[in-house]
Amino acid sequence: MGYPERIVCLTEEPTEVLYALGEQDRIVGISGFAVRPPRARREKPKVSAFLSAKIERILDLRPDLVIGFSDIQADIAQALIKAGIEVWISNHRSVEGIRAYILRLGAMVGATKKAHDYLAEIDAGIDRIRAQAANLPKRPRVYFEEWDEPRISGILWVAELIRIAGGDDIFPELAAQSLARQRILANDDEIIRRAPELVLGSWCGKKFRPDQVAARPGWAEMPAVRHGALVEIKSPIILPHRTPSQRPHRLAACCGTRCQRRHCFHGEPGCWCGQCRWLDARSVDCGNCGLGGRRHVDGGGRIRFGQFASRYRAR
């Protein structure tokens, strides 16, 4: 059976997977937005954005397969198909969809076993994070904001990663909607009513501004705002041009460091307890686990979650 030897990747995901499988020599062109793995930007010509592509440049590369994502790239796919190029447009929207995508892409390049091994690594990482989250005494309510004007909440795979990491998405019914326009929030009333304890922002390439979020009308009494739990997840990490990354265990870990740090709100400002991550600034006792004294916060307030570390001090 012949496998494609000259692949153009219109998004980052196939690039990352093919490199992970050791099949990078098949790639002849990548998206200009691809940042993973870093070496790809040095080694491969950049032939597309997300909404546009250099069609003539792609044709000059003589690809035998072009890989893209979603209906947003339909016009690019149409132009290439009319030129006689084989195109595969994936449309995965969930963690299970990401898993299936990896196996399918591996099979398409004759690397089925390597794809299964790679997926086993990812699954093991997800299982570790899920097990850590199971030990949390409380799951924080999480609002994920994909865009600020208008407000757009997170897609299904984002909600799934938040849950794996130990939180609960406050808009699960919207997460089930695959299109961004279906997840637009008409106003802030429902966000405020659902009282998120943690806000994760990833504004698709635009810098997340916690100060602007905190200043929104009616948000001052929101638990996440009161406790300063307004956190950016860099778009290249979790929303590479609205397509799910193929490293969901790393994304879940990224969400997990946020969720696990904010699981035991008790209504007072403070710093982190080394036992349950929260220490009341006034009583020097943890409002959740009852342990007293700053002995529960190791050197300088540094709390470690596996390989992650962040520094906090009493407000």
N, C-alpha and C positions, 0 to 999 in steps of 0.2 A: 504494500500500500504506500502511495506517495503522500508525504506530509508537506505542508507549506514550508518553503525555504526563505521566502522574502516577505516578511510581515511588517505592515505599517500599523502602529498603535495610535489611535486618535485620542485616547485618554491614558492616564497614568496606570490604570489597573492592569491591563495586559502586559505592560512593560514590567511592572513590579513582579508579577507572577512568573513571567518567562525568565527573568533574571533569577528568581528564587529557584526555579526548576533547572537552572543551568542551560537554558535554551536561548540565551540572549543573542547568539550568533545568527539566529533566524530574523532578528529585528533589523529593518533597514531604515525606519523612520519612526519618530515619536512625537507626542504632543509637546508644544512649547511650554506647557504648564507642568510637565512631569518633573518631579523633584525626587522621587524614589525609584530605584536607588540613585544616589548622587552621581555615580559614575556614568549613568545613562546619558546625562546631559553632556558629558565630555565625549562620549563614544558614538552617539547617534545623531543624525541630522534631525532638526525640528521642522515639522511640516504642517502643523495645524495648531489652532487654538481649540476652544471647545465648540464654538458656534460657527467657526469658519475653518477652511483648510486651503492650502496651496495645491489645488487639484493638479495643475500641470507638473508641479514638483513631485507630487506623489506618483504620477504616471511615469515620470522620468526614472523613478526608482524601480520600475517594473515589478510591483508587488504581486504575489500570487494569493495574498489574503490581506484584507484591511479589517481591523477590529475597532468598533466604536461602542457607544453606549446611549441608549434611550432614543425616544422620538425627537429629542432636541437636535440630534445629529442626522435626522432623516434627509435633509437637503444635501448634505455631504455624501451620504450613502447613495442617494439617487444619482448624483452626478457621476460617481465612480462606477456604479452599476451600468449606467448608460455607456460608459467608456469600456465596458467589458471586464471590469474588475470584480472579483468575488469579495463580498462584504458580509461580515457577521456583526450584527448589532445586538448586544445583550441588553437585558432590561431587569436585572435583579434589584430587589427592593427590601430584602430581609437578610438576616444572618444566614438562614438556610439557603437563600438564593446565592449568596456569596460563596458558600461551600460548594454548591452545585456548579457554579461558574468555574471555580478552580479545577474541578475534576473534568469538566467539559473541555476547557482550554488545554489541560494536560493531554487528554485523549486526542485532541486535534493535531498536536505536534508529536505524537508517539511517545509521550512521557507519562503514561498512566500511573506507573508505580511511583515515580517521583512526585506526582501530584497527590497521590494518596499519602505518601510519607509527609509531604508538606502540610497537608490538611490535618494529619494526626498531630503535628506540632502545634498548629493553631488550636485544635480542639483541646489539647492538654492545657494550653495557656488559659483558655476560656474556663475550663473546669477548675483550675486553681483559683481564678478570680471569683467564680461563683461560690466556691467553698469558703473563701475568706468573707464574702458578703453574707453568707449564711450565719456567721457569728455576730453580726451586728445586732444590737438590741433594738434598733429602730431604723426603718428605711425612710430617708428624707424624701419629701415631695419635690420633684425636679421639673423645672420649666426649661426646655431647650429652645433657644431662639435662633432660627436659621437666618432670619433677616429682620431688620428693625422697622422699616417703613415701606410697605405695611408689615405688621407683625406676622411672621410665618413660623409655625412650630415645627418640630422635628419629624422626620420621616420614620417609617417602621423600624428600619435597622438601627437607627439612633435610639429609639425607645427601647428596643431589645437590649442594646449594649448598656443602657442606663440600668435596666432591671438586672442584668447579669452582674453589674458592678455594685449593686446594693441599693439602688434608688427606685422610685416609681415616677414615671412620666405623668404629669398632670393632665395631658391631653391624649390618652391612648386611642380615643375614637378618631382623632385627627391623624394620628400616626399611621392609621390603616389606609389613609388616602395617599396614593402614589404621586400625584401631581402637586406641585407647590401651591398653585392657585386654589387647590381644595383645602389647604391648611392655613389659609389667611384668616386671621382673627379680626373681626369687624371693629372691635374696640378692646380696651384693656379691662373691662368690667369682669369678664370671666377669669382672666388671669389673676386679678386681685382676689376674687371670690375663692379661687382654689388655693390661695395662700402658699405658694411654693417656698420651701425652705432653702432651696439652692437654685440659682439661675445660671445655666451654662449658655454662653453666647458664642456663636461661630457664624459670622456674618459674610460668609462666602467671599473671602478676600479682603473685606473691609475691616478695619480694626474695631474690635469690640470696646465700647466706652462705658465702663461701670458707673462713672459719675453721671453720665447722661441717663442711664437706665434708672439709677437711684432717684434722679430728679423728676421722673415722670409723674404727672398728677395722679394722686391717689396711691402711689407705691410706697410711701414713707413707712407705713405700718406693716408692710409685707415682711414676714419673717426673714426672707433672704436679704432684704434691704437693711433691716434692723441689725442683722448680724454680719453685714458686709460680705455675704456669700454670693457675690456676683463675679463669676469666673469666666475667663476666655479660654476656649480650646481653639488653638490656631487652625484656621481653615485647611491648610495643607495636610494637617494631621487627620482630621475627621470628616471634612467636606471637600475633598479634592474635586471641585467643579461639580458638586452635587452627586458625585458617583461614589459608592461605598468603597473604602479601601479594602484591600485583600489581607490586611493584618488586623482582623477584628479583635483578637486577644489583646493587642497593644492598645487599641482604642478603648476597649473595656477597662484595661488597666488605667488608662488616662482618666476615664470617667470615674473609676473606682477611687482614685486618690482624692477626688472631690467629694464623692458621696460618702466615703468612709470618714472623712474629716468633719462631716456635718451631720452626724446621725443622732446627737442627743441634745438638741436645743432645750434650754430651760428658761428662756426669756431674759437672760442677763448677759451683758458683754463679758468676754473673758478670753483666756488662751487655752491651749490644748492640754488635756489630761493624757499622760502617757498610757493610761489603762484604757480609757474609753474616748480619748481625744478631746475632752472638754474640761476646762478648769475655770471656776468662777473667779473673776478678777477681784471681787470684794471679799468673799469669804475664804478664798484660797482652797475651797473644796469643790469637788466635781458635783455638778447638779444632777448627774445621771447615776454614776456608780457609787457615790458617797465617799470615795477615797479622798483624803485630805492631804494637803501639803504639796509643795512644788517638787518633791522628790519624784513625782510621777511624770515630770517633764524632764527629759534628759538634757544634756549639755546645751545651754543657751536656748532652750525651747525647741530643740530640733526633734521632730517626730518622724520616724521612718516607717514607710509602708513598703516593705520589700526593697526594691531598688530605688524607690522614690523618696525624696526628702524635701520638706519645706520648713521654713522658719516662721514662727509666730511669736507674738508677745501680747500681753494684756493690753486692751484698748483703754 
